[in-house]
Amino acid sequence: AVVSTQSTGGGLPIVEFCGLRSKVYSLITADGVQKSAAAGVKKCVAKKSLSHELYRKVLFGERDEEDFMIQQKSFRSYNHTIFTVDTYKVGLSRYDDKRFVRFHHAR
């Protein structure tokens, strides 16, 4: 099914969608433009290291590791002193920790 949404696809049909978790997805529109979102990942890191193919590999388990770890740098202030902080965290994961299916057995 080809879907078109104004906010994500710009009115163009979406050819391929890969959704991992809430606010973590990648899509390709009919003109070949890729749009991706990864909550908690800085835009410069996402643009450089996250591709649609990587989203697909993480979703279908085609990687050796289950999660894709990223490293990003940021500025933090502690007691009015500015520091640079290296953060190493999970960038892409196919496991959604906010939702789960709970099976009820009828008796």
C-alpha positions, -999 to 999 in steps of 0.1 A, spaced: 0 0 0 13 34 -10 7 60 16 12 98 13 13 121 43 18 158 40 40 162 71 65 134 65 65 127 28 58 162 16 27 151 -3 47 124 -23 39 87 -20 60 68 5 77 39 -11 93 22 19 88 28 56 109 13 84 96 20 119 116 7 149 101 24 179 81 55 188 98 85 171 125 63 155 117 57 118 131 61 83 112 64 51 119 68 14 95 88 -8 87 83 -45 115 107 -57 141 88 -37 145 112 -8 151 96 26 137 111 58 146 97 91 140 105 128 158 91 158 147 104 192 176 113 215 202 113 187 216 146 176 208 156 140 244 158 129 251 123 143 220 109 127 228 125 93 263 111 93 259 76 106 222 65 102 209 53 68 177 37 57 196 5 50 208 5 87 173 9 100 162 -21 78 191 -42 91 183 -34 127 146 -42 122 151 -75 106 180 -86 128 206 -87 99 233 -73 121 255 -93 146 246 -69 174 209 -63 182 213 -26 190 232 1 171 253 22 195 261 58 187 286 82 202 278 119 204 294 149 220 276 177 237 282 207 261 270 204 297 271 229 325 278 219 361 279 246 387 283 273 361 313 255 345 310 243 309 323 208 300 322 187 269 306 153 274 310 122 253 278 101 254 277 65 242 241 52 239 217 30 220 208 48 188 187 22 170 170 -8 186 142 -30 173 128 -36 208 101 -12 219 103 -9 256 72 12 259 48 -13 244 45 -51 247 19 -77 238 4 -95 267 -12 -128 260 -42 -138 281 -52 -174 283 -89 -181 285 -98 -207 311 
